Amino acid sequence: MADTSLLRHSDVTAAVDSRHWRVLLQSLRATFATPDFSTAAAFVARIATAADAANHHPDVVLRWGQVTVTTTSHDAGGLTQRDVDLAATVSALADELGVTGDVPRSEMLEIAVDALDIPAVRPFWAAVMGYDVTAAEDLVDPAGIGPSIWFQQMDSPRPQRNRIHFDVIVAHDHAEARVAAAVAAGGHLVSDERAPAFWVLADAEGNEVCVCTWQARGRS
């Protein structure tokens, strides 16, 4: 039987190769820069073989000059030793092929919808996006390409604020630089009360976005 014991995110961060991997909430992700498409394809083929051997299969995205690998233990609802072991295998394969990590490219995007009556609005978003509803009642792209959508319970209407915001999940050691870049680009910091879990930023017209990390959360 597969080990479903969840690991603390700080322990996962310490265990994986920092040249490649970062914890992004409940997932572990690495982005690799490749010199050409054939090298990238060979890398993906080796990852596939290793994943079959381990019976633990990551999401792999192949683009020109880039391969992104994301692993999580779906049956456990987070990160387990299986993810750490697979990350070590992928890092070893990258070294064999001379493929380098590109950590700043490792990020995720979520869309948060504030709602008073979540069961009333969730079906609309599932239908209009063509998304599936997860066990946690979030929405996910069945193709695994688009950002996930989650719903934040409101206690009362807030007409003065936008009701939809983006969550940009970044590597924990790149978050402050991302916040600084957003402020330098004309935004402003709304709140850092929950940092380093997340910073709330807004553009010049008040549209909000959260820059998020795994830190200062339940499994950190």
Buried (B, 14 or more C-beta within 10 A) or exposed (E): EEEEEBBBBBBBBEBBBEBBBBBBBBBBBBBBEBEEEEBBEBBBEBBEEBBEEEEBBBEBEBEEEBBBBBBBBEEBBBBBBBBBBBBBBBBEBBEEBEBEBBBEBBBBEBBBBBBEEBEEBBEEBBEEBEBEBEEEEBBBBEEEEBBBBBBEEBEEEEEEBEBBBBBBBBBBBBBBEBBEEBEEEEBEBBEBEEBBBBBBBBEEEEBBBBBBBBBEBEBB
